[in-house]
Amino acid sequence: MHCCLPLATCYLQPIVVLVQMGKMKGMETLSHRQFIATLPPVVVPHLPAHLQGVQVKQPWQWLVQFHFGEPRLHYEVSRVARRQGWELGFHCEATDPRLNRYLLDGFRRHLFEIKDVLGESVEAEMWDKGWTKIYEVYPDAPLTRSYQTAVAQRLATIITCLHPIFVELRGAVAAVYR
């Protein structure tokens, strides 16, 4: 069969149709609920082996949390309110605000090293209810599988960077209460 379109158009037309149909690998559009619900199995393989035992909790449809036995001290992915993007970071939501503050202060002592690894977009701040967080706002994009993989890789990098600091800080607190 002969095509009457220019040669470049003939080669590109199937690709355009596949993109429009969302059929190209990684280009499938996900709903917000699908994006969050299917994120954990994408994150875990990007973690070092010793961190792949991370536990997952999805208390609400709009966020997912990753923790290592203490659900109130967790890594989180959630939509940013009133801004474009996703918040990726470590949340200290213990019932004891002194513990949350201690962890924040400890992370702040390492902030230069953290920013050296993760970049200047990382913040460490007080939040509400006596909670604290170390996080960044990751740029927004269409919710495709490729974007989900990019978010997963970034969260895995954040966990890999922050978790040794958290373990050291948490160990220091535990030693005081032994």
Phi, psi and omega per residue, in radians:
M1 nan 2.387 -3.092
H2 -1.722 2.374 3.117
C3 -1.746 2.348 -3.138
C4 -1.615 0.027 3.112
L5 -1.502 2.726 3.070
P6 -0.971 2.656 -3.053
L7 -0.945 -0.798 -3.130
A8 -1.070 -0.658 3.141
T9 -1.150 -0.682 3.139
C10 -1.096 -0.699 -3.137
Y11 -1.283 -0.592 -3.074
L12 -1.483 -0.459 -3.053
Q13 -0.977 -0.791 3.118
P14 -1.088 -0.601 3.121
I15 -1.159 -0.780 3.119
V16 -1.042 -0.776 3.137
V17 -1.092 -0.759 3.132
L18 -1.114 -0.711 3.110
V19 -1.122 -0.773 3.136
Q20 -1.091 -0.578 3.135
M21 -1.479 -0.071 -3.128
G22 1.229 0.466 -3.041
K23 -1.660 -0.244 -3.140
M24 -1.211 2.494 -3.107
K25 -0.942 2.225 3.112
G26 1.476 -0.125 -3.060
M27 -1.728 -0.031 3.108
E28 -1.054 2.267 3.124
T29 -1.461 2.313 -3.142
L30 -1.851 2.631 2.970
S31 -1.296 2.860 3.096
H32 -1.000 -0.765 -3.135
R33 -1.075 -0.793 3.113
Q34 -1.102 -0.736 -3.112
F35 -1.006 -0.854 -3.115
I36 -1.221 -0.819 -3.050
A37 -1.120 -0.560 -3.095
T38 -1.740 0.101 3.137
L39 -1.215 -0.757 -3.065
P40 -0.916 -0.830 -3.137
P41 -1.200 -0.203 3.057
V42 -1.514 -0.570 -3.133
V43 -1.227 -0.877 -2.943
V44 -0.932 -0.785 -3.132
P45 -1.117 -0.320 3.131
H46 -1.505 -0.105 3.103
L47 -1.511 2.650 3.009
P48 -1.063 2.693 -3.064
A49 -0.907 -0.721 -3.081
H50 -1.220 -0.186 3.102
L51 -1.893 -0.009 -3.068
Q52 -1.286 -0.079 3.050
G53 -1.487 0.219 3.140
V54 -0.937 2.476 3.103
Q55 -1.718 2.646 -3.056
V56 -2.124 2.476 3.093
K57 -2.440 2.360 3.062
Q58 -2.175 1.471 -3.062
P59 -1.216 -0.448 3.099
W60 -2.436 2.804 -3.081
Q61 -1.156 -0.383 -3.019
W62 -1.645 0.006 3.120
L63 -2.622 2.824 3.059
V64 -2.388 2.482 -3.089
Q65 -2.120 2.557 3.128
F66 -2.188 2.265 -3.121
H67 -2.523 2.934 -3.119
F68 -2.083 0.854 3.062
G69 1.868 -0.256 3.080
E70 -2.138 1.599 -3.037
P71 -1.007 -0.449 -3.124
R72 -1.393 -0.200 3.048
L73 -2.036 1.705 -2.900
H74 -2.502 2.799 2.961
Y75 -1.574 2.553 -3.021
E76 -2.491 2.578 2.979
V77 -2.167 2.160 3.116
S78 -2.656 2.722 3.063
R79 -1.156 2.457 3.116
V80 -1.467 2.252 3.116
A81 -1.279 2.402 3.048
R82 1.078 0.286 3.075
R83 -2.574 2.842 3.054
Q84 -1.509 2.319 3.045
G85 2.277 -3.083 -3.105
W86 -2.187 2.388 3.050
E87 -1.546 2.182 3.081
L88 -2.117 2.204 3.122
G89 3.052 -2.976 -3.137
F90 -1.870 2.215 -3.128
H91 -1.944 2.284 3.063
C92 -1.838 1.734 -3.079
E93 -2.094 0.606 3.109
A94 -1.132 2.711 3.119
T95 -1.218 -0.322 3.103
D96 -1.674 1.858 -3.121
P97 -1.084 -0.407 3.107
R98 -1.174 -0.665 3.078
L99 -1.137 -0.790 3.121
N100 -1.013 -0.759 -3.130
R101 -1.186 -0.705 3.102
Y102 -1.036 -0.793 3.130
L103 -1.118 -0.762 3.107
L104 -1.025 -0.847 3.136
D105 -1.044 -0.690 3.106
G106 -1.123 -0.762 3.090
F107 -1.137 -0.659 3.126
R108 -1.101 -0.601 3.085
R109 -1.102 -0.412 3.135
H110 -1.828 0.189 -2.991
L111 -1.090 -0.602 3.114
F112 -1.104 -0.771 3.119
E113 -1.173 -0.697 3.128
I114 -1.065 -0.836 -3.133
K115 -1.173 -0.514 3.087
D116 -1.111 -0.640 -3.130
V117 -1.488 -0.804 -2.988
L118 -1.686 -0.342 -3.129
G119 1.881 2.924 -3.048
E120 -1.250 -0.180 -3.094
S121 -1.325 -0.159 -3.104
V122 -1.367 2.342 3.107
E123 -2.145 2.665 3.060
A124 -2.279 2.003 -3.014
E125 -2.635 2.819 2.984
M126 -1.212 2.636 3.111
W127 -2.170 -2.441 3.112
D128 -1.905 2.987 3.115
K129 1.023 0.402 -3.080
G130 1.363 0.146 3.138
W131 -1.499 2.803 3.098
T132 -2.392 2.896 3.123
K133 -2.723 2.645 3.039
I134 -2.130 2.015 -2.912
Y135 -2.732 3.019 2.936
E136 -2.467 2.811 3.005
V137 -1.754 2.021 -3.121
Y138 -1.505 2.379 -3.079
P139 -1.002 2.483 3.135
D140 -1.348 2.696 3.077
A141 -2.839 2.935 3.066
P142 -0.999 2.520 -3.057
L143 -1.415 1.334 3.106
T144 -1.804 2.946 3.061
R145 -1.093 -0.646 3.129
S146 -1.122 -0.754 3.109
Y147 -1.159 -0.681 3.103
Q148 -1.043 -0.724 3.096
T149 -1.105 -0.718 3.113
A150 -1.110 -0.746 3.102
V151 -1.111 -0.760 3.139
A152 -1.065 -0.784 3.132
Q153 -1.093 -0.722 3.134
R154 -1.150 -0.770 3.109
L155 -1.075 -0.730 3.118
A156 -1.065 -0.668 3.096
T157 -1.141 -0.722 3.115
I158 -1.115 -0.825 3.125
I159 -1.048 -0.795 -3.114
T160 -1.074 -0.635 3.126
C161 -1.319 -0.831 -3.006
L162 -1.417 -0.524 -2.979
H163 -1.091 -0.714 3.096
P164 -1.063 -0.619 3.100
I165 -1.164 -0.786 3.113
F166 -1.039 -0.795 -3.125
V167 -1.042 -0.757 3.115
E168 -1.089 -0.812 -3.128
L169 -1.146 -0.767 -3.121
R170 -1.145 -0.637 3.088
G171 -1.113 -0.677 3.123
A172 -1.133 -0.690 3.100
V173 -1.158 -0.779 -3.131
A174 -1.077 -0.649 -3.134
A175 -1.118 -0.586 -3.139
V176 -1.204 -0.610 -3.056
Y177 -1.668 0.186 3.129
R178 -1.366 nan nan
